[in-house]
């Protein structure tokens, strides 16, 4: 090989070695990126393994013991038969109770009256409430208030229900009625309002009285009452829920698609974990709503946090699938690096040989001038 040819070959080998080194460095960078992806994948996998879901307690079909179901808006914040206790959620930012659209509409219509609110939620339309007195919201059909100042007077139906059942529980019902009458004669408006509220509490705690009002509602809209009367538990649930809404300063609605199913469960858990909603539970002993959390909740609140076996299996499958893809790429990179190293070694050997030939040519050609 001549001197010019040797030098040209050395330049080719040098250029190729530079290409190999560049490709090798690029692959090494890609392998580092894969290592980072592998770390992130593992962290995400661990988080999913640690993830939990909130569950609420329901009575078993035989009413013995408790079964827990995944919590979502629909089975926590609406009336559901068999649930062990009542819950409500509030917006952490505004403090208002989060309710379904139909409940917000009933709250707007009821005119600040919790019993009217309960009847609306039981299925009686706002038209039925205002058929005879459309300018006064919140009163049952055919039950026009006796006084112009309707806030401090009972309805005709309440008066009739009292007359029919005042002897059922004289120690509370008749006593409350007498105090109301006395307040009307001697008290100021504030005292009358308070006495009327106390009387209505006594009246509506008497299921026979409420059943009479229920029948009156049905008669007014030409609907036949159920033989078993109204649903006492459901009615009282909505009365309590109205009190929660009032206590929280009003209500705000939730999107329909977040209410139930897996979507509702994800929404509920995410909102709780993010601290965007606060949980409230009804204390049946104290008859009041109190704020609670899953972490601090007592056994009586029937709330628990548990891991989701289905999600764990899904997370493991996803982890193994993604890890296999990363490992496959890593193996391919290793093979490519091995090929480049083999070629680099061969080129290095060839370079040494070409240098030797070049040096020998130089010695023979220019040695005569030495």
Secondary structure, 3 states (H helix, E strand, C coil): CCHHHHHHHHHHHHHHHHHHHHHHHHHHHHHHHHHHHHHHHHHHHHHHHHCEEEEEEEECCCCCCEEEEECCHHHHCCCCCCECCCEEEEECCCCCEEECHHHHHHHHHCCCCHHHHHHHHCCCCHHHHCCCCCCCCCCCCCCCCCCCCHHHCCCHHHHHHHHHHCCCCCCCHHHHHHHHHHHHHHCCHHHHHHHHHHHHHHHHCCHHHHHHHHHHHHHHCCCCCCCCCCCHHHHHHHHHHHHHHHHCCCEEECCHHHCCHHHHHHHHHHHHHCCCEEEEEEECCCCEEEEECCCCCCHHHCEEEEECHHHHHHHHHHHHHHHHHHHHHHHHHHHHHHHHHHHHHHHHHHHHHHHHHHHHHHHHHHHHHC
